[in-house]
Amino acid sequence: MISGIRNIGIAGTGRMGTALAVRLLALGNGVSVWNRTLEKTEVAARAGASVSRTAGELAARCDAVITILTNAAAVEAIYLEPDGLLSGSTAGKLFIDMSTVPVDSHQGLAAKVAARGALFLECPVSGTVGPAQEGKLVGFVGGTPEAFARARPLLEQVCRRVELIGPLGSGAKMKLAVNLVLTVFWQALAEALSLVRSVNIEPARLIDLFADSNIGAGILRARGAQIAAALAGQDTGAATFDIDFMRKDMRDMLREAQTLGIALPALAGTLQAFDQASEAGYGGIDGTRYPAYWVGHVSSTAQI
């Protein structure tokens, strides 16, 4: 048990929320979960989590609650709706939002949490389901030093590295910046692979050469087998971070760039390509499958 935190709540048991719940349970923590669609709590429940009927009940049961949801509207709703997280007694509790949302999403919400006597942090993370299950995420925290000190022992159970970036908004901005590199990388890799599509080399060896070259991207080493399998036409399993989720994040990046008065031409071109993939019915594929999609369906005819 983490000092001062007897029970941890997870609000939002999609792929990442479920992975976090399973990780925390495996480390001996008491975990309660809630999701608007009850069926999505089943994996966590089988792993030993208790299931709350409402978000308000979840907050009442727990000393700390992690929210990890699809977008800013979902985050605000789960805190503020009549049976939401703030509907009951919240004094002394800790709330951590791990959702990837626009930079200005948490300001008003944090004030409402503080007015209820609780602490609030944003901590979007870099990593997908596998790293979440292994405690290897990287967390970008925005908030006060006081809230970070309270949350750090919990966050270190799911993150191999977690840092306070600055006040609220700083963590969200850092996450968008990291995801910008990732999304543009998938497009760059897809285009690079299209240059060698006529070379007679097996996919696993091809990806290994990319990973061993000066590009040496960590994701090629971590997920190279899945990329190669997709290029070979094999099943790579369920998506962990799909094209449509990336498109949502890219639009948030471009809105932030507009606020700052800067241009992001590489990102804008990548979004156009990803929109094309989604319109063709490939919005649900994982990033590791995107290069295979591009090489097989688009590279010879794309007008980007």
C-alpha positions as CSV (number, residue, x, y, z in Angstrom):
1,M,0.0,0.0,0.0
2,I,1.2,3.5,-0.9
3,S,1.7,5.7,2.2
4,G,-1.5,7.7,2.8
5,I,-3.4,6.0,-0.1
6,R,-5.4,2.9,0.9
7,N,-7.4,2.6,-2.2
8,I,-6.8,3.8,-5.8
9,G,-9.7,4.6,-8.2
10,I,-9.5,4.3,-12.0
11,A,-12.2,6.2,-13.9
12,G,-12.2,5.1,-17.5
13,T,-11.3,1.5,-18.1
14,G,-10.5,1.6,-21.8
15,R,-7.2,0.0,-22.9
16,M,-5.0,2.2,-20.8
17,G,-7.2,2.5,-17.8
18,T,-7.5,-1.3,-17.6
19,A,-3.7,-1.7,-18.0
20,L,-3.1,0.7,-15.1
21,A,-5.6,-1.1,-12.9
22,V,-4.0,-4.5,-13.5
23,R,-0.6,-3.1,-12.9
24,L,-1.6,-1.5,-9.6
25,L,-3.4,-4.6,-8.5
26,A,-0.3,-6.7,-9.2
27,L,1.7,-4.5,-6.9
28,G,-0.7,-5.2,-4.0
29,N,-2.8,-2.0,-4.1
30,G,-6.5,-1.8,-3.4
31,V,-8.1,-0.7,-6.7
32,S,-11.7,0.3,-7.6
33,V,-12.8,1.1,-11.1
34,W,-15.6,2.8,-12.9
35,N,-16.6,3.1,-16.5
36,R,-19.7,4.5,-18.2
37,T,-20.0,1.2,-20.1
38,L,-20.0,-1.4,-17.4
39,E,-18.7,-4.2,-19.6
40,K,-15.4,-2.4,-19.9
41,T,-14.7,-3.0,-16.2
42,E,-14.7,-6.8,-16.6
43,V,-11.0,-7.3,-17.1
44,A,-10.1,-5.2,-14.1
45,A,-12.7,-6.9,-12.0
46,R,-11.4,-10.3,-12.9
47,A,-7.9,-9.1,-11.8
48,G,-9.3,-8.2,-8.4
49,A,-10.7,-4.6,-8.7
50,S,-13.9,-3.6,-7.1
51,V,-16.4,-1.9,-9.4
52,S,-18.3,1.3,-8.5
53,R,-21.8,2.0,-9.8
54,T,-21.1,5.8,-10.3
55,A,-18.0,8.0,-10.4
56,G,-19.2,9.6,-7.2
57,E,-19.2,6.3,-5.5
58,L,-15.7,5.7,-6.8
59,A,-14.4,8.9,-5.3
60,A,-16.0,8.1,-2.0
61,R,-14.2,4.8,-1.9
62,C,-10.8,6.0,-2.8
63,D,-8.0,8.3,-1.5
64,A,-6.7,8.9,-5.0
65,V,-8.4,8.7,-8.3
66,I,-6.8,8.5,-11.8
67,T,-9.0,9.6,-14.7
68,I,-8.0,8.5,-18.2
69,L,-10.6,9.4,-20.8
70,T,-11.1,10.0,-24.5
71,N,-11.2,13.8,-24.6
72,A,-11.6,17.0,-22.6
73,A,-15.4,16.9,-22.6
74,A,-15.4,13.5,-21.1
75,V,-13.0,14.6,-18.4
76,E,-15.1,17.6,-17.4
77,A,-18.3,15.5,-17.4
78,I,-16.9,12.8,-15.1
79,Y,-15.8,15.4,-12.5
80,L,-18.8,17.7,-12.6
81,E,-21.9,15.8,-13.5
82,P,-24.5,15.2,-10.7
83,D,-23.1,11.8,-9.7
84,G,-19.5,12.7,-10.8
85,L,-16.3,12.6,-8.9
86,L,-16.9,15.8,-7.1
87,S,-20.5,15.0,-6.1
88,G,-19.6,13.8,-2.6
89,S,-17.1,14.5,0.1
90,T,-13.7,15.0,-1.5
91,A,-11.7,16.8,1.2
92,G,-8.1,15.6,1.3
93,K,-8.4,13.4,-1.8
94,L,-6.0,13.4,-4.8
95,F,-7.2,13.5,-8.4
96,I,-4.8,12.8,-11.3
97,D,-5.9,13.2,-14.9
98,M,-3.8,11.2,-17.4
99,S,-5.9,12.0,-20.4
100,T,-4.3,13.6,-23.5
101,V,-6.3,16.8,-23.8
102,P,-5.7,20.4,-25.0
103,V,-3.4,22.5,-23.0
104,D,-6.0,24.8,-21.4
105,S,-8.4,22.0,-20.4
106,H,-7.5,21.6,-16.8
107,Q,-7.5,25.2,-15.5
108,G,-11.1,25.6,-14.6
109,L,-11.5,22.0,-13.5
110,A,-8.5,22.3,-11.1
111,A,-10.1,25.4,-9.4
112,K,-13.3,23.4,-8.8
113,V,-11.3,20.5,-7.3
114,A,-9.4,22.9,-5.1
115,A,-12.6,24.5,-3.9
116,R,-13.7,21.0,-2.7
117,G,-10.5,20.7,-0.6
118,A,-8.8,18.2,-2.9
119,L,-5.6,18.2,-4.9
120,F,-5.4,18.0,-8.7
121,L,-2.6,17.1,-11.1
122,E,-2.4,16.5,-14.9
123,C,-0.1,13.6,-15.8
124,P,-0.5,12.5,-19.4
125,V,1.9,9.7,-20.2
126,S,4.1,8.5,-23.0
127,G,3.6,4.8,-23.7
128,T,0.8,2.4,-24.6
129,V,-0.7,-0.7,-23.0
130,G,2.5,-2.8,-22.8
131,P,4.5,-0.2,-20.9
132,A,1.5,0.6,-18.7
133,Q,1.3,-3.1,-17.6
134,E,5.1,-3.1,-17.0
135,G,5.4,0.2,-15.1
136,K,7.4,1.7,-17.9
137,L,5.4,4.8,-18.8
138,V,6.9,8.3,-18.8
139,G,4.8,10.9,-17.0
140,F,4.6,14.6,-17.7
141,V,3.2,16.3,-14.7
142,G,1.6,19.7,-14.6
143,G,0.5,21.1,-11.2
144,T,1.8,22.3,-7.8
145,P,4.8,20.8,-6.0
146,E,2.5,20.0,-3.1
147,A,0.2,17.8,-5.3
148,F,3.2,16.2,-7.1
149,A,4.8,15.3,-3.8
150,R,1.6,13.5,-2.7
151,A,1.1,11.8,-6.1
152,R,4.7,10.8,-6.8
153,P,4.8,7.4,-5.0
154,L,1.7,6.4,-6.8
155,L,2.9,7.6,-10.2
156,E,6.2,5.8,-9.8
157,Q,4.4,2.5,-9.6
158,V,3.2,3.0,-13.2
159,C,6.0,5.2,-14.7
160,R,9.7,4.5,-15.1
161,R,10.2,8.2,-15.1
162,V,7.9,10.9,-13.9
163,E,8.7,14.6,-13.7
164,L,7.0,17.8,-12.7
165,I,7.2,19.9,-15.9
166,G,5.6,23.1,-14.4
167,P,2.2,24.5,-13.6
168,L,-1.0,23.1,-15.1
169,G,-0.9,23.0,-18.8
170,S,2.8,22.2,-18.9
171,G,2.3,18.5,-18.7
172,A,-0.3,18.6,-21.4
173,K,1.9,20.7,-23.7
174,M,4.8,18.3,-23.2
175,K,2.6,15.3,-24.1
176,L,1.4,16.9,-27.3
177,A,5.0,17.7,-28.2
178,V,6.1,14.1,-27.7
179,N,3.1,12.8,-29.6
180,L,3.9,15.1,-32.5
181,V,7.3,13.4,-32.9
182,L,5.6,10.0,-32.8
183,T,2.9,10.8,-35.3
184,V,5.2,12.4,-37.8
185,F,7.6,9.5,-37.3
186,W,4.9,7.0,-38.5
187,Q,4.4,9.0,-41.7
188,A,8.2,9.4,-42.3
189,L,8.7,5.7,-41.8
190,A,5.9,4.8,-44.1
191,E,7.3,7.1,-46.8
192,A,10.8,5.7,-46.3
193,L,9.6,2.1,-46.6
194,S,7.9,3.0,-49.9
195,L,11.3,4.0,-51.3
196,V,12.5,0.4,-50.8
197,R,9.3,-1.5,-51.7
198,S,11.0,-2.9,-54.8
199,V,14.0,-4.2,-52.8
200,N,13.9,-7.9,-52.2
201,I,14.5,-8.0,-48.5
202,E,12.3,-9.7,-45.8
203,P,10.4,-7.2,-43.6
204,A,12.1,-8.3,-40.3
205,R,15.6,-7.7,-41.7
206,L,14.5,-4.4,-43.2
207,I,13.1,-3.0,-39.9
208,D,16.2,-4.3,-38.1
209,L,18.4,-2.3,-40.4
210,F,16.3,0.8,-39.8
211,A,16.6,0.2,-36.0
212,D,20.3,-0.3,-36.2
213,S,21.0,2.8,-38.3
214,N,21.5,6.3,-37.1
215,I,17.8,6.9,-36.9
216,G,17.8,4.2,-34.1
217,A,14.3,5.2,-32.8
218,G,13.4,3.4,-29.6
219,I,10.0,2.5,-31.0
220,L,11.6,0.5,-33.8
221,R,13.4,-1.6,-31.3
222,A,10.4,-2.0,-29.0
223,R,7.8,-2.6,-31.7
224,G,9.8,-3.5,-34.7
225,A,8.5,-7.1,-34.7
226,Q,4.9,-5.8,-35.1
227,I,5.9,-3.4,-37.9
228,A,7.6,-6.2,-39.7
229,A,4.7,-8.5,-39.2
230,A,2.3,-6.0,-40.6
231,L,4.5,-5.5,-43.7
232,A,4.4,-9.3,-44.1
233,G,0.6,-9.2,-44.1
234,Q,0.3,-10.9,-40.7
235,D,-2.1,-10.3,-37.9
236,T,-0.6,-7.9,-35.3
237,G,-3.4,-8.0,-32.8
238,A,-5.6,-5.2,-31.4
239,A,-4.6,-1.6,-31.8
240,T,-3.1,0.2,-28.7
241,F,-2.8,3.7,-30.2
242,D,-4.9,3.9,-33.4
243,I,-4.9,6.4,-36.2
244,D,-8.1,8.1,-35.2
245,F,-6.8,8.8,-31.7
246,M,-3.6,10.3,-33.3
247,R,-5.8,12.5,-35.5
248,K,-7.5,13.9,-32.3
249,D,-4.2,14.7,-30.8
250,M,-2.8,16.2,-34.0
251,R,-5.7,18.6,-34.1
252,D,-5.0,19.7,-30.5
253,M,-1.4,20.2,-31.5
254,L,-2.4,22.4,-34.4
255,R,-4.8,24.5,-32.3
256,E,-2.0,25.0,-29.7
257,A,0.4,26.0,-32.5
258,Q,-2.2,28.5,-33.8
259,T,-2.4,30.0,-30.3
260,L,1.4,30.4,-30.2
261,G,1.5,31.8,-33.7
262,I,3.7,29.1,-35.1
263,A,3.5,26.8,-38.1
264,L,3.8,23.0,-38.0
265,P,4.0,22.0,-41.7
266,A,5.2,18.5,-41.2
267,L,2.4,17.8,-38.7
268,A,-0.2,19.4,-41.0
269,G,0.9,17.1,-43.9
270,T,0.8,14.1,-41.6
271,L,-2.7,14.9,-40.4
272,Q,-3.8,15.1,-44.1
273,A,-2.4,11.7,-44.7
274,F,-4.0,10.2,-41.6
275,D,-7.3,11.8,-42.5
276,Q,-7.0,10.0,-45.9
277,A,-6.4,6.7,-44.1
278,S,-9.4,7.2,-41.8
279,E,-11.7,8.1,-44.7
280,A,-10.5,4.9,-46.4
281,G,-11.6,2.9,-43.4
282,Y,-8.3,2.5,-41.7
283,G,-8.8,4.8,-38.7
284,G,-8.8,2.0,-36.3
285,I,-5.4,0.5,-37.2
286,D,-2.5,0.8,-34.8
287,G,0.4,3.0,-35.7
288,T,2.6,-0.1,-36.2
289,R,0.3,-1.1,-39.1
290,Y,0.2,2.4,-40.7
291,P,3.5,2.0,-42.7
292,A,2.2,-1.3,-44.2
293,Y,-1.1,0.5,-45.1
294,W,0.8,3.3,-46.8
295,V,3.1,1.1,-48.8
296,G,0.3,-1.2,-49.9
297,H,-2.4,1.3,-50.6
298,V,-1.2,4.9,-50.9
299,S,2.4,5.5,-51.8
300,S,2.1,5.2,-55.6
301,T,-1.0,7.4,-55.8
302,A,-0.9,9.8,-52.8
303,Q,-1.3,13.5,-53.5
304,I,-0.3,15.0,-50.1
